[in-house]
C-alpha cells in the first residue's frame, strides 16, 4: 500500500515538474523571439530645416465699422408721409429719404413770407421818404427792424419744414426701413442706417509691449479666419493713451474697397506686418510634439550616429566578457540605415502652419512632420518620397 502511494507521488511530481518546466521554456522562447524579432521601419514624412526669411507679425482681433456710418433719426415729431428709399439701395448725398407731414409748417412759412414782403415794402417806402427829406429817421429804423424780424420768421419757418424731412448726409447704402407710412414718430426715433462701404475701418487692441513696434501707415492684413487674410490695409490711428486696466492700446486701420466682403460690426483677424528677419529656423507646427516634459521633435539620423554611444558601451562590455556574439554580425547587416532621435526644443513665435525653433535643432536637420505617434527614441524609419525642403519658404510670425 505504501509502495503504491510512493509511486503515485513520484508520478505526480514528474508530471507537475514537466508542466512547470515546459511553461518556463515556453516563456523564455517567447521572450527570445520578441527580443530578436526585427523592428519594422515606420514610414514618416520629413522636412529639411534651413534658415529662412521670417516676417514677424502682431496678432489681434478687430471689429469692422464703416468710415461713414450713422443711424438716421428725426429731429421733430410727426407722421410719416413718404419713405423714399428701399433696403440696400445706394443713395446719393442730400437725397430725400423720409418725409414727415409738414402742412402746418408750410402754412406758417407762407404767412411769414407774406409778412416779410409787407415789411420790406414798408422799409422801401420809409427809405424813399427819408431821401425826399420828409420822413423821420426813427421811422426808417422801425421799418428796417420789422423787415429783419420778418426775414428771421421766414428762416425759422423754413427750418421747421427742413426738420420734417431726412436727407442723406453722404453717399452710401441704406439699411432696412424701421418706420412705416402713417406712423407717428418722435425726436430721436431711428429711421434706418446709412453706411458707406467704400472705405472700412477696423478697431483693435494690442498689448502695451507692442506699442514701440507700431507706426502710422504700417501695413496690416485682415481676414475672417487666421488661415486666410485676403484684405490689406494701413494703420491710420494709434491711441496715445494705454488703458490702465487692460494694459492694451487702441489702434485703428483702414481698408479701401473691400468689395462688400466686410460688414460693419464684423469680427476679423488682424495681423500687423513688422520688418523681415533673416536666418530664422522654422518648422511646421505638426512637427512639434507637446508633452509633460516639454516640446520635442524627432530628427532623422543615420543609425550608426544614433547608436555611437551605445556601441561604445557594448564594446567595453564584450571585451570584459572575452568574446563576441556570433549573431552580432548578422544583426549589424540587417540594421536599419535611418532612425529617429528625440530632441527637446524651445519654440518661439507662431504664424499659420509655421513655428519658430529657438533652441534644439540646427540647419540641415531632417525633422519628422507626420507619423510621430508611432515613434520612440531610436525607432527605425523609412522617409516617404514627399520629403520637403523648407529652406525657400518665407515664414511669418505673430511677434508674440
C-alpha positions as CSV (number, residue, x, y, z in Angstrom):
1,X,0.0,0.0,0.0
2,X,2.8,2.3,0.9
3,X,4.7,1.3,-2.2
4,X,1.8,2.3,-4.4
5,X,1.4,5.6,-2.7
6,X,5.1,6.4,-3.2
7,X,4.9,5.5,-6.9
8,X,1.8,7.7,-7.4
9,X,3.6,10.6,-5.6
10,X,6.6,10.3,-7.8
11,X,4.5,10.2,-10.9
12,X,2.6,13.4,-9.7
13,X,5.9,15.2,-9.1
14,X,7.2,14.3,-12.5
15,X,4.0,15.5,-14.2
16,X,4.0,18.7,-12.3
17,X,7.7,19.3,-12.9
18,X,7.2,18.7,-16.6
19,X,4.4,21.2,-16.8
20,X,6.4,23.8,-14.9
21,X,9.5,23.2,-17.0
22,X,7.5,23.4,-20.2
23,X,6.0,26.8,-19.2
24,X,9.4,28.2,-18.2
25,X,10.8,27.0,-21.5
26,X,7.9,28.5,-23.5
27,X,8.1,31.9,-21.8
28,X,11.9,32.1,-22.4
29,X,11.4,31.1,-26.0
30,X,8.7,33.8,-26.5
31,X,11.0,36.4,-24.8
32,X,13.9,35.4,-27.1
33,X,11.7,35.6,-30.1
34,X,10.4,39.1,-29.4
35,X,13.9,40.2,-28.4
36,X,15.4,39.1,-31.6
37,X,12.5,39.9,-33.8
38,X,13.5,42.7,-36.3
39,X,11.7,46.0,-35.8
40,X,9.9,47.1,-38.9
41,X,10.8,50.7,-40.1
42,X,8.0,53.3,-39.7
43,X,7.1,55.4,-42.8
44,X,7.4,59.1,-42.0
45,X,7.3,62.4,-43.8
46,X,10.1,64.9,-43.1
47,X,11.3,68.4,-43.9
48,X,14.9,69.7,-44.1
49,X,15.4,72.8,-42.0
50,X,17.3,75.7,-43.4
51,X,17.5,79.4,-42.3
52,X,14.6,81.3,-43.9
53,X,13.2,84.7,-44.0
54,X,10.7,85.4,-41.2
55,X,8.1,88.1,-41.3
56,X,7.1,88.9,-37.7
57,X,3.5,89.9,-37.1
58,X,1.4,91.2,-34.2
59,X,-1.9,89.2,-33.9
60,X,-5.1,90.9,-32.8
61,X,-8.9,90.6,-33.1
62,X,-10.6,93.6,-34.6
63,X,-14.1,95.0,-35.1
64,X,-15.1,96.3,-38.6
65,X,-17.0,99.6,-38.9
66,X,-17.7,102.0,-41.8
67,X,-15.7,105.2,-42.1
68,X,-19.0,107.0,-42.7
69,X,-21.9,105.2,-41.0
70,X,-24.8,106.6,-39.0
71,X,-28.2,105.7,-37.7
72,X,-30.6,108.3,-39.1
73,X,-33.0,109.9,-36.6
74,X,-35.7,112.6,-36.9
75,X,-35.4,116.0,-35.1
76,X,-39.1,116.7,-34.9
77,X,-42.3,114.8,-34.1
78,X,-44.7,114.0,-36.9
79,X,-46.5,111.4,-39.0
80,X,-44.5,109.7,-41.8
81,X,-45.9,110.7,-45.2
82,X,-43.3,109.3,-47.5
83,X,-40.4,106.7,-47.4
84,X,-38.2,107.5,-50.4
85,X,-35.8,104.6,-50.2
86,X,-35.6,100.8,-50.3
87,X,-33.5,98.4,-48.3
88,X,-29.9,98.1,-49.6
89,X,-30.4,100.9,-52.0
90,X,-27.5,103.1,-52.8
91,X,-28.4,106.8,-52.3
92,X,-26.6,110.0,-53.2
93,X,-25.7,112.8,-50.8
94,X,-28.6,115.1,-49.9
95,X,-31.2,112.6,-51.4
96,X,-34.6,112.7,-49.7
97,X,-35.1,109.6,-47.5
98,X,-38.1,110.2,-45.3
99,X,-40.7,112.9,-45.3
100,X,-43.0,113.8,-42.4
101,X,-46.3,115.7,-42.6
102,X,-45.4,119.4,-42.8
103,X,-48.7,121.0,-43.9
104,X,-48.8,123.2,-40.8
105,X,-45.2,124.3,-41.1
106,X,-45.7,125.2,-44.8
107,X,-48.7,127.3,-43.8
108,X,-46.6,129.1,-41.2
109,X,-43.9,129.7,-43.9
110,X,-46.5,131.2,-46.3
111,X,-47.7,133.6,-43.5
112,X,-44.1,134.6,-42.6
113,X,-43.3,135.2,-46.3
114,X,-46.3,137.5,-46.7
115,X,-45.4,139.5,-43.6
116,X,-41.8,139.7,-44.8
117,X,-43.0,141.1,-48.2
118,X,-45.1,143.7,-46.4
119,X,-42.3,144.7,-44.0
120,X,-39.9,145.0,-46.9
121,X,-42.3,147.3,-48.8
122,X,-42.7,149.5,-45.7
123,X,-38.9,149.7,-45.4
124,X,-38.6,150.8,-49.0
125,X,-41.3,153.4,-48.5
126,X,-39.6,154.8,-45.4
127,X,-36.3,155.0,-47.2
128,X,-37.9,156.9,-50.1
129,X,-39.5,159.4,-47.7
130,X,-36.2,159.9,-46.0
131,X,-34.5,160.5,-49.3
132,X,-37.1,163.2,-50.0
133,X,-36.4,164.6,-46.5
134,X,-40.0,164.2,-45.4
135,X,-39.6,161.1,-43.3
136,X,-38.1,160.8,-39.8
137,X,-35.0,158.6,-39.1
138,X,-36.9,156.7,-36.4
139,X,-39.5,155.5,-39.0
140,X,-36.7,154.1,-41.1
141,X,-35.2,152.2,-38.2
142,X,-38.5,150.8,-37.2
143,X,-39.3,149.7,-40.7
144,X,-35.8,148.1,-41.0
145,X,-36.2,146.2,-37.7
146,X,-39.6,144.9,-38.8
147,X,-38.2,143.7,-42.1
148,X,-35.4,141.9,-40.4
149,X,-37.7,140.3,-37.9
150,X,-39.9,139.1,-40.8
151,X,-36.9,137.6,-42.6
152,X,-36.0,135.7,-39.4
153,X,-39.5,134.4,-39.1
154,X,-39.3,133.1,-42.7
155,X,-36.0,131.4,-41.9
156,X,-37.5,129.9,-38.8
157,X,-40.5,128.5,-40.7
158,X,-38.2,127.1,-43.4
159,X,-36.1,125.4,-40.7
160,X,-39.2,123.8,-39.2
161,X,-40.0,122.4,-42.6
162,X,-36.5,121.1,-43.1
163,X,-36.8,119.2,-39.8
164,X,-39.7,117.4,-41.2
165,X,-37.6,115.5,-43.7
166,X,-34.4,113.4,-43.5
167,X,-31.8,113.7,-46.3
168,X,-28.7,111.5,-46.8
169,X,-25.7,113.2,-45.2
170,X,-23.3,111.3,-47.6
171,X,-23.4,108.7,-50.4
172,X,-23.9,105.2,-49.1
173,X,-26.0,102.1,-48.8
174,X,-29.4,102.3,-46.9
175,X,-30.5,99.7,-44.4
176,X,-33.9,98.2,-43.7
177,X,-36.6,100.9,-43.0
178,X,-37.6,100.9,-39.4
179,X,-40.7,103.1,-39.8
180,X,-43.9,102.7,-41.8
181,X,-46.2,105.1,-43.6
182,X,-48.6,106.8,-41.3
183,X,-46.6,106.1,-38.2
184,X,-46.2,108.8,-35.7
185,X,-42.6,109.2,-34.6
186,X,-40.9,111.4,-32.0
187,X,-37.5,113.0,-32.0
188,X,-34.7,110.5,-31.7
189,X,-36.5,107.7,-33.4
190,X,-34.1,105.7,-35.7
191,X,-35.5,105.6,-39.2
192,X,-32.7,103.5,-40.9
193,X,-29.0,103.0,-41.0
194,X,-26.8,104.5,-43.7
195,X,-23.3,103.0,-44.3
196,X,-20.6,104.0,-46.8
197,X,-18.8,100.7,-47.7
198,X,-16.1,102.0,-49.9
199,X,-13.6,102.5,-47.1
200,X,-13.9,100.4,-43.9
201,X,-12.0,100.8,-40.7
202,X,-11.0,98.2,-38.2
203,X,-10.5,98.9,-34.5
204,X,-8.4,96.5,-32.5
205,X,-6.1,96.4,-29.4
206,X,-2.6,95.2,-28.9
207,X,-0.5,94.7,-25.7
208,X,1.4,97.7,-24.4
209,X,4.7,95.9,-25.1
210,X,4.0,96.1,-28.8
211,X,3.4,99.9,-28.9
212,X,7.0,100.7,-29.9
213,X,6.6,98.5,-33.0
214,X,3.5,100.4,-34.3
215,X,3.5,103.5,-36.5
216,X,1.1,105.4,-38.7
217,X,1.0,104.0,-42.3
218,X,2.1,100.5,-41.2
219,X,0.7,97.6,-43.3
220,X,-1.9,95.2,-41.9
221,X,-3.6,92.2,-43.2
222,X,-7.2,91.2,-42.3
223,X,-9.4,88.2,-42.8
224,X,-12.4,86.4,-41.3
225,X,-10.1,83.5,-40.3
226,X,-6.4,83.2,-39.4
227,X,-5.8,80.9,-42.3
228,X,-7.0,83.3,-44.9
229,X,-6.2,87.1,-44.8
230,X,-7.2,88.5,-48.2
231,X,-7.6,92.2,-47.2
232,X,-4.8,94.7,-46.9
233,X,-4.9,98.0,-45.0
234,X,-2.9,100.6,-43.2
235,X,-2.8,101.9,-39.7
236,X,-4.5,105.4,-39.5
237,X,-4.6,106.0,-35.8
238,X,-2.8,104.9,-32.6
239,X,-4.2,105.9,-29.2
240,X,-1.6,107.9,-27.3
241,X,-3.0,106.5,-24.0
242,X,-2.8,103.0,-22.7
243,X,-5.7,101.6,-20.8
244,X,-4.5,101.3,-17.2
245,X,-6.9,98.4,-16.5
246,X,-6.4,96.1,-19.5
247,X,-2.9,97.4,-20.4
248,X,-3.9,97.5,-24.1
249,X,-3.6,100.3,-26.6
250,X,-6.3,101.0,-29.2
251,X,-5.3,101.0,-32.9
252,X,-7.4,101.8,-36.0
253,X,-6.7,100.6,-39.5
254,X,-8.4,101.4,-42.8
255,X,-9.2,99.1,-45.7
256,X,-10.0,100.6,-49.1
257,X,-12.6,99.0,-51.4
258,X,-13.2,95.6,-49.6
259,X,-15.8,94.8,-52.4
260,X,-18.6,94.3,-49.9
261,X,-16.9,91.3,-48.2
262,X,-16.5,93.2,-45.0
263,X,-19.6,94.2,-43.0
264,X,-19.8,96.8,-40.2
265,X,-19.9,95.1,-36.8
266,X,-18.0,92.0,-38.0
267,X,-15.1,90.4,-36.2
268,X,-11.9,89.9,-38.2
269,X,-8.4,88.5,-37.6
270,X,-5.7,91.2,-37.8
271,X,-2.0,90.9,-38.5
272,X,0.3,93.9,-38.2
273,X,3.3,93.4,-40.5
274,X,6.7,94.0,-38.9
275,X,10.1,94.2,-40.7
276,X,11.5,91.0,-42.0
277,X,14.1,88.9,-40.2
278,X,16.7,86.7,-41.9
279,X,18.2,83.4,-40.7
280,X,15.3,82.2,-38.7
281,X,14.7,78.4,-38.2
282,X,11.1,77.4,-38.5
283,X,9.3,74.1,-38.9
284,X,5.6,73.1,-39.5
285,X,3.7,73.1,-36.3
286,X,2.8,69.4,-36.9
287,X,6.5,68.5,-36.4
288,X,6.4,69.7,-32.7
289,X,5.1,67.2,-30.1
290,X,4.0,68.6,-26.8
291,X,4.4,66.5,-23.6
292,X,4.7,67.0,-19.9
293,X,8.4,67.1,-20.1
294,X,8.5,69.8,-22.8
295,X,8.2,70.2,-26.6
296,X,10.2,67.9,-28.7
297,X,10.8,66.9,-32.3
298,X,12.1,63.8,-34.0
299,X,15.3,64.2,-36.0
300,X,16.1,61.6,-38.7
301,X,19.8,60.5,-38.3
302,X,21.9,57.6,-39.6
303,X,21.6,54.5,-37.4
304,X,25.4,54.4,-36.6
305,X,25.2,58.0,-35.3
306,X,22.3,57.3,-33.0
307,X,24.0,54.1,-31.7
308,X,27.5,55.6,-31.3
309,X,27.4,55.9,-27.5
310,X,25.5,52.6,-27.1
311,X,28.1,50.8,-29.3
312,X,31.0,52.1,-27.3
313,X,29.3,50.8,-24.1
314,X,28.6,47.4,-25.8
315,X,32.2,47.0,-27.0
316,X,33.5,47.6,-23.5
317,X,31.1,45.0,-22.1
318,X,32.1,42.5,-24.8
319,X,35.8,43.0,-24.1
320,X,35.2,42.2,-20.4
321,X,33.4,39.0,-21.3
322,X,36.3,38.0,-23.6
323,X,34.3,37.2,-26.7
324,X,31.9,38.3,-29.4
325,X,28.3,37.2,-30.1
326,X,28.2,35.2,-33.3
327,X,24.8,36.6,-34.1
328,X,26.0,40.1,-33.8
329,X,27.4,40.3,-37.3
330,X,24.1,39.2,-38.7
331,X,22.2,41.9,-36.8
332,X,24.6,44.5,-38.0
333,X,23.9,43.5,-41.6
334,X,20.2,43.8,-41.0
335,X,20.3,47.1,-39.1
336,X,18.2,49.9,-40.5
337,X,20.0,52.8,-42.2
338,X,17.9,55.6,-40.6
339,X,16.5,56.0,-37.1
340,X,14.9,58.9,-35.2
341,X,16.4,60.8,-32.3
342,X,14.1,62.7,-29.9
343,X,15.3,66.3,-29.4
344,X,13.8,68.7,-27.0
345,X,13.3,72.2,-28.4
346,X,12.4,75.7,-27.4
347,X,9.7,77.1,-29.5
348,X,9.1,80.8,-30.3
349,X,6.7,82.8,-32.4
350,X,3.9,81.1,-34.4
351,X,2.1,82.1,-37.6
352,X,-0.2,79.9,-39.7
353,X,1.4,76.5,-40.0
354,X,4.9,77.6,-39.0
355,X,6.6,77.8,-35.6
356,X,10.0,79.3,-34.8
357,X,12.5,77.0,-33.2
358,X,15.0,78.9,-31.0
359,X,17.0,76.1,-29.5
360,X,17.4,72.3,-30.1
361,X,17.9,71.9,-33.8
362,X,20.3,73.3,-36.4
363,X,20.2,74.0,-40.1
364,X,20.2,70.8,-42.3
365,X,18.4,68.6,-39.8
366,X,15.6,66.4,-41.2
367,X,12.6,66.8,-39.0
368,X,9.6,64.3,-38.9
369,X,6.3,66.1,-39.7
370,X,3.9,63.1,-39.8
371,X,3.8,59.7,-38.1
372,X,5.2,60.8,-34.7
373,X,2.6,58.8,-32.8
374,X,4.4,55.5,-33.7
375,X,7.9,56.8,-32.9
376,X,10.2,56.4,-29.9
377,X,13.8,57.4,-29.5
378,X,15.8,55.1,-31.8
379,X,12.9,53.8,-33.9
380,X,14.0,52.9,-37.5
381,X,12.1,54.8,-40.2
382,X,11.6,55.0,-43.9
383,X,11.4,58.5,-45.3
384,X,8.5,58.9,-47.8
385,X,9.0,60.3,-51.2
386,X,7.4,63.6,-50.4
387,X,10.3,64.8,-48.4
388,X,10.3,68.6,-48.4
389,X,12.9,71.3,-48.2
390,X,11.6,74.4,-46.4
391,X,14.7,76.5,-46.9
392,X,13.0,78.7,-49.5
393,X,9.8,79.2,-47.7
394,X,9.1,82.6,-46.1
395,X,7.9,82.0,-42.6
396,X,5.6,84.5,-40.9
397,X,5.1,85.1,-37.2
398,X,2.8,86.8,-34.7
399,X,5.6,88.5,-32.8
400,X,4.2,87.2,-29.5
